[in-house]
């Protein structure tokens, strides 16, 4: 009886870990994607208004996109930590 209870608790803990991992990577991937889309849209709007500043805007946009992408990588790391710990 005790062995069955231990297996049930272990199974539930594994299920909870998988759900938490799915939420971490799902939310952690969704919002950075929205952020990169918004940064790109505003950069294209800015270049459309002032084409002479395209190189400065593009540089700033790429740096911002890299920082936003780092957040998605942190979410991946958190999901892997949840899975393996």
Order of alpha helices (4+ residues) and beta strands (2+ residues): alpha-alpha
